[in-house]
Amino acid sequence: MALDSYRYRDPLEVLMLDEARTCRGCSHQTHGWAFGVAIVACTKPDEKGNRRQSGRRCKDYKEAE
């Protein structure tokens, strides 16, 4: 199986591109345990008041300080 074309670059650039798509490091992201399973959830509600999908970076991304 071949890699995507952008994955043949410098490994640091590939890592930075992958991290730019995730919400890892966001101040709205929270971690917890339920039934022995690690759970990552977003605490910021969307425009309709529903819980956001965790894992993809949204427009409300804010770096944790």
CHARMM internal coordinates of N, CA and C (Angstrom, degrees):
IC EDIT
DIST 1 N 1 CA 1.4394
DIST 1 CA 1 C 1.5300
ANGL 1 N 1 CA 1 C 108.30
DIST 1 C 2 N 1.3004
ANGL 1 CA 1 C 2 N 116.38
DIHE 1 N 1 CA 1 C 2 N 129.55
DIST 2 N 2 CA 1.4627
ANGL 1 C 2 N 2 CA 121.92
DIHE 1 CA 1 C 2 N 2 CA -178.14
DIST 2 CA 2 C 1.5236
ANGL 2 N 2 CA 2 C 110.73
DIHE 1 C 2 N 2 CA 2 C -85.74
DIST 2 C 3 N 1.3055
ANGL 2 CA 2 C 3 N 114.81
DIHE 2 N 2 CA 2 C 3 N 153.34
DIST 3 N 3 CA 1.4584
ANGL 2 C 3 N 3 CA 120.98
DIHE 2 CA 2 C 3 N 3 CA 176.43
DIST 3 CA 3 C 1.5243
ANGL 3 N 3 CA 3 C 109.99
DIHE 2 C 3 N 3 CA 3 C -82.56
DIST 3 C 4 N 1.3327
ANGL 3 CA 3 C 4 N 115.88
DIHE 3 N 3 CA 3 C 4 N 159.40
DIST 4 N 4 CA 1.4554
ANGL 3 C 4 N 4 CA 119.50
DIHE 3 CA 3 C 4 N 4 CA 171.98
DIST 4 CA 4 C 1.5239
ANGL 4 N 4 CA 4 C 108.48
DIHE 3 C 4 N 4 CA 4 C -63.89
DIST 4 C 5 N 1.3189
ANGL 4 CA 4 C 5 N 116.67
DIHE 4 N 4 CA 4 C 5 N 153.15
DIST 5 N 5 CA 1.4645
ANGL 4 C 5 N 5 CA 120.18
DIHE 4 CA 4 C 5 N 5 CA -173.48
DIST 5 CA 5 C 1.5311
ANGL 5 N 5 CA 5 C 112.84
DIHE 4 C 5 N 5 CA 5 C -61.55
DIST 5 C 6 N 1.3261
ANGL 5 CA 5 C 6 N 117.74
DIHE 5 N 5 CA 5 C 6 N -34.27
DIST 6 N 6 CA 1.4675
ANGL 5 C 6 N 6 CA 118.69
DIHE 5 CA 5 C 6 N 6 CA -178.40
DIST 6 CA 6 C 1.5336
ANGL 6 N 6 CA 6 C 111.80
DIHE 5 C 6 N 6 CA 6 C -71.38
DIST 6 C 7 N 1.3189
ANGL 6 CA 6 C 7 N 118.60
DIHE 6 N 6 CA 6 C 7 N -17.04
DIST 7 N 7 CA 1.4685
ANGL 6 C 7 N 7 CA 121.58
DIHE 6 CA 6 C 7 N 7 CA -178.76
DIST 7 CA 7 C 1.5277
ANGL 7 N 7 CA 7 C 113.23
DIHE 6 C 7 N 7 CA 7 C -77.96
DIST 7 C 8 N 1.3332
ANGL 7 CA 7 C 8 N 118.58
DIHE 7 N 7 CA 7 C 8 N -5.51
DIST 8 N 8 CA 1.4616
ANGL 7 C 8 N 8 CA 121.43
DIHE 7 CA 7 C 8 N 8 CA 177.40
DIST 8 CA 8 C 1.5312
ANGL 8 N 8 CA 8 C 111.80
DIHE 7 C 8 N 8 CA 8 C -89.01
DIST 8 C 9 N 1.3182
ANGL 8 CA 8 C 9 N 117.84
DIHE 8 N 8 CA 8 C 9 N 6.64
DIST 9 N 9 CA 1.4650
ANGL 8 C 9 N 9 CA 122.59
DIHE 8 CA 8 C 9 N 9 CA 178.05
DIST 9 CA 9 C 1.5226
ANGL 9 N 9 CA 9 C 110.35
DIHE 8 C 9 N 9 CA 9 C -80.85
DIST 9 C 10 N 1.3175
ANGL 9 CA 9 C 10 N 113.32
DIHE 9 N 9 CA 9 C 10 N -169.13
DIST 10 N 10 CA 1.4540
ANGL 9 C 10 N 10 CA 121.16
DIHE 9 CA 9 C 10 N 10 CA 174.36
DIST 10 CA 10 C 1.5375
ANGL 10 N 10 CA 10 C 108.38
DIHE 9 C 10 N 10 CA 10 C -60.07
DIST 10 C 11 N 1.3238
ANGL 10 CA 10 C 11 N 119.29
DIHE 10 N 10 CA 10 C 11 N 132.25
DIST 11 N 11 CA 1.4664
ANGL 10 C 11 N 11 CA 121.15
DIHE 10 CA 10 C 11 N 11 CA -178.03
DIST 11 CA 11 C 1.5282
ANGL 11 N 11 CA 11 C 113.82
DIHE 10 C 11 N 11 CA 11 C -57.15
DIST 11 C 12 N 1.3131
ANGL 11 CA 11 C 12 N 118.24
DIHE 11 N 11 CA 11 C 12 N -33.68
DIST 12 N 12 CA 1.4554
ANGL 11 C 12 N 12 CA 120.64
DIHE 11 CA 11 C 12 N 12 CA 178.26
DIST 12 CA 12 C 1.5277
ANGL 12 N 12 CA 12 C 110.58
DIHE 11 C 12 N 12 CA 12 C -65.82
DIST 12 C 13 N 1.3324
ANGL 12 CA 12 C 13 N 117.95
DIHE 12 N 12 CA 12 C 13 N -41.50
DIST 13 N 13 CA 1.4644
ANGL 12 C 13 N 13 CA 120.84
DIHE 12 CA 12 C 13 N 13 CA 177.99
DIST 13 CA 13 C 1.5223
ANGL 13 N 13 CA 13 C 111.22
DIHE 12 C 13 N 13 CA 13 C -64.06
DIST 13 C 14 N 1.3236
ANGL 13 CA 13 C 14 N 116.96
DIHE 13 N 13 CA 13 C 14 N -39.46
DIST 14 N 14 CA 1.4618
ANGL 13 C 14 N 14 CA 121.26
DIHE 13 CA 13 C 14 N 14 CA 178.73
DIST 14 CA 14 C 1.5223
ANGL 14 N 14 CA 14 C 109.90
DIHE 13 C 14 N 14 CA 14 C -63.65
DIST 14 C 15 N 1.3287
ANGL 14 CA 14 C 15 N 117.46
DIHE 14 N 14 CA 14 C 15 N -44.09
DIST 15 N 15 CA 1.4543
ANGL 14 C 15 N 15 CA 121.66
DIHE 14 CA 14 C 15 N 15 CA 178.12
DIST 15 CA 15 C 1.5223
ANGL 15 N 15 CA 15 C 111.33
DIHE 14 C 15 N 15 CA 15 C -61.67
DIST 15 C 16 N 1.3222
ANGL 15 CA 15 C 16 N 117.07
DIHE 15 N 15 CA 15 C 16 N -42.83
DIST 16 N 16 CA 1.4638
ANGL 15 C 16 N 16 CA 120.73
DIHE 15 CA 15 C 16 N 16 CA -179.88
DIST 16 CA 16 C 1.5327
ANGL 16 N 16 CA 16 C 111.26
DIHE 15 C 16 N 16 CA 16 C -65.86
DIST 16 C 17 N 1.3206
ANGL 16 CA 16 C 17 N 118.07
DIHE 16 N 16 CA 16 C 17 N -38.07
DIST 17 N 17 CA 1.4658
ANGL 16 C 17 N 17 CA 121.05
DIHE 16 CA 16 C 17 N 17 CA 176.85
DIST 17 CA 17 C 1.5228
ANGL 17 N 17 CA 17 C 111.22
DIHE 16 C 17 N 17 CA 17 C -64.72
DIST 17 C 18 N 1.3284
ANGL 17 CA 17 C 18 N 116.66
DIHE 17 N 17 CA 17 C 18 N -42.33
DIST 18 N 18 CA 1.4619
ANGL 17 C 18 N 18 CA 120.39
DIHE 17 CA 17 C 18 N 18 CA 179.18
DIST 18 CA 18 C 1.5274
ANGL 18 N 18 CA 18 C 111.40
DIHE 17 C 18 N 18 CA 18 C -65.57
DIST 18 C 19 N 1.3125
ANGL 18 CA 18 C 19 N 117.19
DIHE 18 N 18 CA 18 C 19 N -41.21
DIST 19 N 19 CA 1.4623
ANGL 18 C 19 N 19 CA 121.05
DIHE 18 CA 18 C 19 N 19 CA -179.96
DIST 19 CA 19 C 1.5263
ANGL 19 N 19 CA 19 C 111.86
DIHE 18 C 19 N 19 CA 19 C -69.17
DIST 19 C 20 N 1.3232
ANGL 19 CA 19 C 20 N 118.35
DIHE 19 N 19 CA 19 C 20 N -28.20
DIST 20 N 20 CA 1.4620
ANGL 19 C 20 N 20 CA 121.81
DIHE 19 CA 19 C 20 N 20 CA -179.51
DIST 20 CA 20 C 1.5223
ANGL 20 N 20 CA 20 C 111.82
DIHE 19 C 20 N 20 CA 20 C -69.24
DIST 20 C 21 N 1.3216
ANGL 20 CA 20 C 21 N 117.67
DIHE 20 N 20 CA 20 C 21 N -18.09
DIST 21 N 21 CA 1.4687
ANGL 20 C 21 N 21 CA 121.33
DIHE 20 CA 20 C 21 N 21 CA 179.80
DIST 21 CA 21 C 1.5195
ANGL 21 N 21 CA 21 C 112.83
DIHE 20 C 21 N 21 CA 21 C -90.43
DIST 21 C 22 N 1.3194
ANGL 21 CA 21 C 22 N 118.22
DIHE 21 N 21 CA 21 C 22 N -14.84
DIST 22 N 22 CA 1.4560
ANGL 21 C 22 N 22 CA 120.89
DIHE 21 CA 21 C 22 N 22 CA -175.35
DIST 22 CA 22 C 1.5222
ANGL 22 N 22 CA 22 C 110.68
DIHE 21 C 22 N 22 CA 22 C -98.79
DIST 22 C 23 N 1.3148
ANGL 22 CA 22 C 23 N 115.31
DIHE 22 N 22 CA 22 C 23 N 168.84
DIST 23 N 23 CA 1.4647
ANGL 22 C 23 N 23 CA 120.03
DIHE 22 CA 22 C 23 N 23 CA 176.93
DIST 23 CA 23 C 1.5241
ANGL 23 N 23 CA 23 C 111.27
DIHE 22 C 23 N 23 CA 23 C -99.69
DIST 23 C 24 N 1.3207
ANGL 23 CA 23 C 24 N 117.57
DIHE 23 N 23 CA 23 C 24 N 17.63
DIST 24 N 24 CA 1.4554
ANGL 23 C 24 N 24 CA 121.79
DIHE 23 CA 23 C 24 N 24 CA 178.85
DIST 24 CA 24 C 1.5261
ANGL 24 N 24 CA 24 C 109.69
DIHE 23 C 24 N 24 CA 24 C -63.51
DIST 24 C 25 N 1.3158
ANGL 24 CA 24 C 25 N 116.54
DIHE 24 N 24 CA 24 C 25 N 127.65
DIST 25 N 25 CA 1.4540
ANGL 24 C 25 N 25 CA 121.70
DIHE 24 CA 24 C 25 N 25 CA -179.85
DIST 25 CA 25 C 1.5170
ANGL 25 N 25 CA 25 C 113.35
DIHE 24 C 25 N 25 CA 25 C 95.35
DIST 25 C 26 N 1.3204
ANGL 25 CA 25 C 26 N 118.03
DIHE 25 N 25 CA 25 C 26 N 1.65
DIST 26 N 26 CA 1.4697
ANGL 25 C 26 N 26 CA 121.48
DIHE 25 CA 25 C 26 N 26 CA -179.87
DIST 26 CA 26 C 1.5288
ANGL 26 N 26 CA 26 C 109.70
DIHE 25 C 26 N 26 CA 26 C -75.77
DIST 26 C 27 N 1.3246
ANGL 26 CA 26 C 27 N 116.63
DIHE 26 N 26 CA 26 C 27 N 146.42
DIST 27 N 27 CA 1.4559
ANGL 26 C 27 N 27 CA 120.14
DIHE 26 CA 26 C 27 N 27 CA -179.71
DIST 27 CA 27 C 1.5279
ANGL 27 N 27 CA 27 C 112.00
DIHE 26 C 27 N 27 CA 27 C -73.05
DIST 27 C 28 N 1.3258
ANGL 27 CA 27 C 28 N 118.32
DIHE 27 N 27 CA 27 C 28 N -16.20
DIST 28 N 28 CA 1.4638
ANGL 27 C 28 N 28 CA 122.31
DIHE 27 CA 27 C 28 N 28 CA 179.54
DIST 28 CA 28 C 1.5303
ANGL 28 N 28 CA 28 C 112.45
DIHE 27 C 28 N 28 CA 28 C -89.24
DIST 28 C 29 N 1.3204
ANGL 28 CA 28 C 29 N 117.90
DIHE 28 N 28 CA 28 C 29 N -5.26
DIST 29 N 29 CA 1.4578
ANGL 28 C 29 N 29 CA 121.97
DIHE 28 CA 28 C 29 N 29 CA -177.44
DIST 29 CA 29 C 1.5199
ANGL 29 N 29 CA 29 C 109.86
DIHE 28 C 29 N 29 CA 29 C -85.24
DIST 29 C 30 N 1.3393
ANGL 29 CA 29 C 30 N 116.63
DIHE 29 N 29 CA 29 C 30 N 135.19
DIST 30 N 30 CA 1.4545
ANGL 29 C 30 N 30 CA 121.12
DIHE 29 CA 29 C 30 N 30 CA 179.05
DIST 30 CA 30 C 1.5320
ANGL 30 N 30 CA 30 C 109.27
DIHE 29 C 30 N 30 CA 30 C -129.04
DIST 30 C 31 N 1.3284
ANGL 30 CA 30 C 31 N 115.75
DIHE 30 N 30 CA 30 C 31 N 150.96
DIST 31 N 31 CA 1.4643
ANGL 30 C 31 N 31 CA 122.49
DIHE 30 CA 30 C 31 N 31 CA -178.67
DIST 31 CA 31 C 1.5206
ANGL 31 N 31 CA 31 C 109.16
DIHE 30 C 31 N 31 CA 31 C -117.16
DIST 31 C 32 N 1.3246
ANGL 31 CA 31 C 32 N 115.70
DIHE 31 N 31 CA 31 C 32 N 146.79
DIST 32 N 32 CA 1.4596
ANGL 31 C 32 N 32 CA 119.72
DIHE 31 CA 31 C 32 N 32 CA 178.15
DIST 32 CA 32 C 1.5067
ANGL 32 N 32 CA 32 C 110.95
DIHE 31 C 32 N 32 CA 32 C -161.69
DIST 32 C 33 N 1.3350
ANGL 32 CA 32 C 33 N 115.39
DIHE 32 N 32 CA 32 C 33 N 177.69
DIST 33 N 33 CA 1.4624
ANGL 32 C 33 N 33 CA 122.37
DIHE 32 CA 32 C 33 N 33 CA 178.85
DIST 33 CA 33 C 1.5169
ANGL 33 N 33 CA 33 C 108.06
DIHE 32 C 33 N 33 CA 33 C -125.14
DIST 33 C 34 N 1.3245
ANGL 33 CA 33 C 34 N 116.33
DIHE 33 N 33 CA 33 C 34 N 135.48
DIST 34 N 34 CA 1.4630
ANGL 33 C 34 N 34 CA 121.67
DIHE 33 CA 33 C 34 N 34 CA 175.20
DIST 34 CA 34 C 1.5266
ANGL 34 N 34 CA 34 C 108.13
DIHE 33 C 34 N 34 CA 34 C -140.32
DIST 34 C 35 N 1.3138
ANGL 34 CA 34 C 35 N 116.96
DIHE 34 N 34 CA 34 C 35 N 122.08
DIST 35 N 35 CA 1.4637
ANGL 34 C 35 N 35 CA 122.63
DIHE 34 CA 34 C 35 N 35 CA 179.10
DIST 35 CA 35 C 1.5258
ANGL 35 N 35 CA 35 C 112.16
DIHE 34 C 35 N 35 CA 35 C 55.36
DIST 35 C 36 N 1.3342
ANGL 35 CA 35 C 36 N 117.05
DIHE 35 N 35 CA 35 C 36 N 35.12
DIST 36 N 36 CA 1.4486
ANGL 35 C 36 N 36 CA 121.94
DIHE 35 CA 35 C 36 N 36 CA 177.39
DIST 36 CA 36 C 1.5232
ANGL 36 N 36 CA 36 C 114.33
DIHE 35 C 36 N 36 CA 36 C 80.77
DIST 36 C 37 N 1.3136
ANGL 36 CA 36 C 37 N 117.98
DIHE 36 N 36 CA 36 C 37 N 9.56
DIST 37 N 37 CA 1.4615
ANGL 36 C 37 N 37 CA 122.50
DIHE 36 CA 36 C 37 N 37 CA -178.84
DIST 37 CA 37 C 1.5281
ANGL 37 N 37 CA 37 C 108.93
DIHE 36 C 37 N 37 CA 37 C -116.90
DIST 37 C 38 N 1.3272
ANGL 37 CA 37 C 38 N 116.24
DIHE 37 N 37 CA 37 C 38 N 134.22
DIST 38 N 38 CA 1.4653
ANGL 37 C 38 N 38 CA 120.30
DIHE 37 CA 37 C 38 N 38 CA 177.54
DIST 38 CA 38 C 1.5251
ANGL 38 N 38 CA 38 C 109.05
DIHE 37 C 38 N 38 CA 38 C -73.35
DIST 38 C 39 N 1.3388
ANGL 38 CA 38 C 39 N 116.61
DIHE 38 N 38 CA 38 C 39 N 133.55
DIST 39 N 39 CA 1.4612
ANGL 38 C 39 N 39 CA 122.36
DIHE 38 CA 38 C 39 N 39 CA -178.80
DIST 39 CA 39 C 1.5195
ANGL 39 N 39 CA 39 C 108.79
DIHE 38 C 39 N 39 CA 39 C -124.66
DIST 39 C 40 N 1.3278
ANGL 39 CA 39 C 40 N 115.58
DIHE 39 N 39 CA 39 C 40 N 135.23
DIST 40 N 40 CA 1.4556
ANGL 39 C 40 N 40 CA 122.43
DIHE 39 CA 39 C 40 N 40 CA 174.60
DIST 40 CA 40 C 1.5215
ANGL 40 N 40 CA 40 C 106.64
DIHE 39 C 40 N 40 CA 40 C -117.26
DIST 40 C 41 N 1.3289
ANGL 40 CA 40 C 41 N 116.88
DIHE 40 N 40 CA 40 C 41 N 126.69
DIST 41 N 41 CA 1.4587
ANGL 40 C 41 N 41 CA 120.59
DIHE 40 CA 40 C 41 N 41 CA -177.24
DIST 41 CA 41 C 1.5168
ANGL 41 N 41 CA 41 C 110.61
DIHE 40 C 41 N 41 CA 41 C -135.92
DIST 41 C 42 N 1.3120
ANGL 41 CA 41 C 42 N 115.44
DIHE 41 N 41 CA 41 C 42 N 157.34
DIST 42 N 42 CA 1.4680
ANGL 41 C 42 N 42 CA 122.13
DIHE 41 CA 41 C 42 N 42 CA 176.37
DIST 42 CA 42 C 1.5197
ANGL 42 N 42 CA 42 C 108.27
DIHE 41 C 42 N 42 CA 42 C -98.52
DIST 42 C 43 N 1.3318
ANGL 42 CA 42 C 43 N 117.28
DIHE 42 N 42 CA 42 C 43 N 133.65
DIST 43 N 43 CA 1.4585
ANGL 42 C 43 N 43 CA 121.22
DIHE 42 CA 42 C 43 N 43 CA -179.18
DIST 43 CA 43 C 1.5184
ANGL 43 N 43 CA 43 C 112.43
DIHE 42 C 43 N 43 CA 43 C -94.23
DIST 43 C 44 N 1.3191
ANGL 43 CA 43 C 44 N 118.00
DIHE 43 N 43 CA 43 C 44 N -5.59
DIST 44 N 44 CA 1.4634
ANGL 43 C 44 N 44 CA 121.87
DIHE 43 CA 43 C 44 N 44 CA -178.57
DIST 44 CA 44 C 1.5287
ANGL 44 N 44 CA 44 C 109.42
DIHE 43 C 44 N 44 CA 44 C -88.78
DIST 44 C 45 N 1.3380
ANGL 44 CA 44 C 45 N 119.06
DIHE 44 N 44 CA 44 C 45 N 119.20
DIST 45 N 45 CA 1.4696
ANGL 44 C 45 N 45 CA 119.50
DIHE 44 CA 44 C 45 N 45 CA 177.91
DIST 45 CA 45 C 1.5268
ANGL 45 N 45 CA 45 C 111.25
DIHE 44 C 45 N 45 CA 45 C -74.91
DIST 45 C 46 N 1.3320
ANGL 45 CA 45 C 46 N 116.65
DIHE 45 N 45 CA 45 C 46 N 154.40
DIST 46 N 46 CA 1.4609
ANGL 45 C 46 N 46 CA 120.27
DIHE 45 CA 45 C 46 N 46 CA 178.00
DIST 46 CA 46 C 1.5294
ANGL 46 N 46 CA 46 C 109.97
DIHE 45 C 46 N 46 CA 46 C -82.32
DIST 46 C 47 N 1.3207
ANGL 46 CA 46 C 47 N 117.05
DIHE 46 N 46 CA 46 C 47 N -170.35
DIST 47 N 47 CA 1.4637
ANGL 46 C 47 N 47 CA 121.88
DIHE 46 CA 46 C 47 N 47 CA -175.73
DIST 47 CA 47 C 1.5316
ANGL 47 N 47 CA 47 C 112.44
DIHE 46 C 47 N 47 CA 47 C -62.28
DIST 47 C 48 N 1.3337
ANGL 47 CA 47 C 48 N 117.22
DIHE 47 N 47 CA 47 C 48 N -30.48
DIST 48 N 48 CA 1.4632
ANGL 47 C 48 N 48 CA 121.59
DIHE 47 CA 47 C 48 N 48 CA -179.06
DIST 48 CA 48 C 1.5219
ANGL 48 N 48 CA 48 C 112.46
DIHE 47 C 48 N 48 CA 48 C -89.32
DIST 48 C 49 N 1.3160
ANGL 48 CA 48 C 49 N 117.55
DIHE 48 N 48 CA 48 C 49 N -1.49
DIST 49 N 49 CA 1.4524
ANGL 48 C 49 N 49 CA 121.87
DIHE 48 CA 48 C 49 N 49 CA 179.96
DIST 49 CA 49 C 1.5132
ANGL 49 N 49 CA 49 C 113.96
DIHE 48 C 49 N 49 CA 49 C 89.46
DIST 49 C 50 N 1.3234
ANGL 49 CA 49 C 50 N 118.27
DIHE 49 N 49 CA 49 C 50 N 4.53
DIST 50 N 50 CA 1.4615
ANGL 49 C 50 N 50 CA 122.50
DIHE 49 CA 49 C 50 N 50 CA 179.39
DIST 50 CA 50 C 1.5231
ANGL 50 N 50 CA 50 C 110.42
DIHE 49 C 50 N 50 CA 50 C -85.70
DIST 50 C 51 N 1.3446
ANGL 50 CA 50 C 51 N 115.33
DIHE 50 N 50 CA 50 C 51 N 161.15
DIST 51 N 51 CA 1.4592
ANGL 50 C 51 N 51 CA 120.67
DIHE 50 CA 50 C 51 N 51 CA 177.17
DIST 51 CA 51 C 1.5265
ANGL 51 N 51 CA 51 C 109.21
DIHE 50 C 51 N 51 CA 51 C -70.40
DIST 51 C 52 N 1.3172
ANGL 51 CA 51 C 52 N 116.83
DIHE 51 N 51 CA 51 C 52 N 138.62
DIST 52 N 52 CA 1.4670
ANGL 51 C 52 N 52 CA 121.89
DIHE 51 CA 51 C 52 N 52 CA -179.81
DIST 52 CA 52 C 1.5208
ANGL 52 N 52 CA 52 C 111.49
DIHE 51 C 52 N 52 CA 52 C -77.36
DIST 52 C 53 N 1.3208
ANGL 52 CA 52 C 53 N 115.68
DIHE 52 N 52 CA 52 C 53 N 155.08
DIST 53 N 53 CA 1.4655
ANGL 52 C 53 N 53 CA 122.88
DIHE 52 CA 52 C 53 N 53 CA 173.89
DIST 53 CA 53 C 1.5245
ANGL 53 N 53 CA 53 C 107.81
DIHE 52 C 53 N 53 CA 53 C -72.79
DIST 53 C 54 N 1.3144
ANGL 53 CA 53 C 54 N 117.39
DIHE 53 N 53 CA 53 C 54 N 123.69
DIST 54 N 54 CA 1.4510
ANGL 53 C 54 N 54 CA 121.33
DIHE 53 CA 53 C 54 N 54 CA 179.66
DIST 54 CA 54 C 1.5216
ANGL 54 N 54 CA 54 C 109.81
DIHE 53 C 54 N 54 CA 54 C -87.74
DIST 54 C 55 N 1.3239
ANGL 54 CA 54 C 55 N 116.61
DIHE 54 N 54 CA 54 C 55 N 141.00
DIST 55 N 55 CA 1.4592
ANGL 54 C 55 N 55 CA 121.07
DIHE 54 CA 54 C 55 N 55 CA 176.96
DIST 55 CA 55 C 1.5129
ANGL 55 N 55 CA 55 C 113.52
DIHE 54 C 55 N 55 CA 55 C 120.78
DIST 55 C 56 N 1.3210
ANGL 55 CA 55 C 56 N 117.45
DIHE 55 N 55 CA 55 C 56 N -30.26
DIST 56 N 56 CA 1.4621
ANGL 55 C 56 N 56 CA 121.12
DIHE 55 CA 55 C 56 N 56 CA 177.32
DIST 56 CA 56 C 1.5245
ANGL 56 N 56 CA 56 C 108.89
DIHE 55 C 56 N 56 CA 56 C -109.13
DIST 56 C 57 N 1.3069
ANGL 56 CA 56 C 57 N 116.45
DIHE 56 N 56 CA 56 C 57 N 137.89
DIST 57 N 57 CA 1.4556
ANGL 56 C 57 N 57 CA 120.51
DIHE 56 CA 56 C 57 N 57 CA -178.28
DIST 57 CA 57 C 1.5266
ANGL 57 N 57 CA 57 C 110.49
DIHE 56 C 57 N 57 CA 57 C -70.01
DIST 57 C 58 N 1.3172
ANGL 57 CA 57 C 58 N 116.77
DIHE 57 N 57 CA 57 C 58 N 132.13
DIST 58 N 58 CA 1.4624
ANGL 57 C 58 N 58 CA 121.79
DIHE 57 CA 57 C 58 N 58 CA 179.37
DIST 58 CA 58 C 1.5193
ANGL 58 N 58 CA 58 C 110.25
DIHE 57 C 58 N 58 CA 58 C -108.20
DIST 58 C 59 N 1.3133
ANGL 58 CA 58 C 59 N 116.11
DIHE 58 N 58 CA 58 C 59 N 178.56
DIST 59 N 59 CA 1.4699
ANGL 58 C 59 N 59 CA 120.45
DIHE 58 CA 58 C 59 N 59 CA -177.72
DIST 59 CA 59 C 1.5272
ANGL 59 N 59 CA 59 C 112.29
DIHE 58 C 59 N 59 CA 59 C -71.67
DIST 59 C 60 N 1.3319
ANGL 59 CA 59 C 60 N 117.48
DIHE 59 N 59 CA 59 C 60 N -16.12
DIST 60 N 60 CA 1.4672
ANGL 59 C 60 N 60 CA 121.47
DIHE 59 CA 59 C 60 N 60 CA -179.84
DIST 60 CA 60 C 1.5299
ANGL 60 N 60 CA 60 C 112.59
DIHE 59 C 60 N 60 CA 60 C -94.60
DIST 60 C 61 N 1.3392
ANGL 60 CA 60 C 61 N 117.72
DIHE 60 N 60 CA 60 C 61 N 15.83
DIST 61 N 61 CA 1.4651
ANGL 60 C 61 N 61 CA 121.90
DIHE 60 CA 60 C 61 N 61 CA -179.78
DIST 61 CA 61 C 1.5183
ANGL 61 N 61 CA 61 C 110.15
DIHE 60 C 61 N 61 CA 61 C -60.14
DIST 61 C 62 N 1.3330
ANGL 61 CA 61 C 62 N 115.81
DIHE 61 N 61 CA 61 C 62 N 130.28
DIST 62 N 62 CA 1.4634
ANGL 61 C 62 N 62 CA 121.06
DIHE 61 CA 61 C 62 N 62 CA 177.74
DIST 62 CA 62 C 1.5160
ANGL 62 N 62 CA 62 C 107.79
DIHE 61 C 62 N 62 CA 62 C -138.76
DIST 62 C 63 N 1.3382
ANGL 62 CA 62 C 63 N 116.72
DIHE 62 N 62 CA 62 C 63 N 128.72
DIST 63 N 63 CA 1.4648
ANGL 62 C 63 N 63 CA 121.69
DIHE 62 CA 62 C 63 N 63 CA -179.61
DIST 63 CA 63 C 1.5173
ANGL 63 N 63 CA 63 C 111.05
DIHE 62 C 63 N 63 CA 63 C -62.42
DIST 63 C 64 N 1.3158
ANGL 63 CA 63 C 64 N 116.29
DIHE 63 N 63 CA 63 C 64 N 137.05
DIST 64 N 64 CA 1.4614
ANGL 63 C 64 N 64 CA 121.47
DIHE 63 CA 63 C 64 N 64 CA 173.99
DIST 64 CA 64 C 1.5198
ANGL 64 N 64 CA 64 C 108.16
DIHE 63 C 64 N 64 CA 64 C -76.15
DIST 64 C 65 N 1.3055
ANGL 64 CA 64 C 65 N 115.51
DIHE 64 N 64 CA 64 C 65 N 140.47
DIST 65 N 65 CA 1.4701
ANGL 64 C 65 N 65 CA 119.97
DIHE 64 CA 64 C 65 N 65 CA -177.85
DIST 65 CA 65 C 1.4898
ANGL 65 N 65 CA 65 C 112.15
DIHE 64 C 65 N 65 CA 65 C -102.68
END
COOR INIT
IC SEED 1 N 1 CA 1 C
IC BUILD
